[in-house]
Amino acid sequence: AQKITQTQPGMFVQEKEAVTLDCTYDTSDPSYGLFWYKQPSSGEMIFLIYQGSYDQQNATEGRYSLNFQKARKSANLVISASQLGDSAMYFCAMREGRYGNNRLAFGKGNQVVVIP
Amino acid sequence: EAGVTQFPSHSVIEKGQTVTLRCDPISGHDNLYWYRRVMGKEIKFLLHFVKESKQDESGMPNNRFLAERTGGTYSTLKVQPAELEDSGVYFCASSRGLGEETQYFGPGTRLLVL
């Protein structure tokens, strides 16, 4: 069963506007972590933001924030004030908390194109 | 601080040949991971080293894949013999410790098996 779901089609975003990327997850483990990575056309995977399942507040990192809704099992990424350099594929990933299990499960990704 | 590096960046080989991918983690990171993304699919976990020991190799697809991390520093992933379905991007990642530690990814090796 798929653990991370990213279903949005490719998105075009106007420069300087905000964009929300959807991510829902499936786990029965009470301890887990959620990550967002960015993959520009050059191919590298860049870590953006992390949210732990026990964190009380939504994570923020500069222009990135994570809208964590635990009951709905969603962890949407919000990018504020989009820039041309934000054009990339964005991946949501989850690490489940069982001891020794540190592997990440990834979604299929969301393609974002920022237009001037 | 240097990031995760991978070599080669690209590799084109024929079916039946052998290819060895290398990953150098961030200095001081005990945990090293291999992932793979084949065309049109999600990025999938392959295995996890803690220092030189295999902590979790549940994602290794079959015995044509052999990963090593001698001395607990760099790691190699050998595919022998390569098949067409092995084509994809192979990512390496590293993290300092277990738990909430973020995994930092390398640029990937793009493997094409003809």
Interface residues (C-beta under 8 A of the other chain):
Chain A: I4 G33 F35 Y37 S42 G43 E44 M45 I46 F47 Y50 G52 F91 A93 Y99 G100 N101 N102 R103 L104 A105 F106 G107 K108 G109
Chain B: N31 Y33 Y35 K41 E42 I43 K44 F45 H48 Q55 D56 S58 G59 V89 F91 A93 S95 L98 G99 E100 E101 T102 Q103 Y104 F105 G106 P107 G108 R110
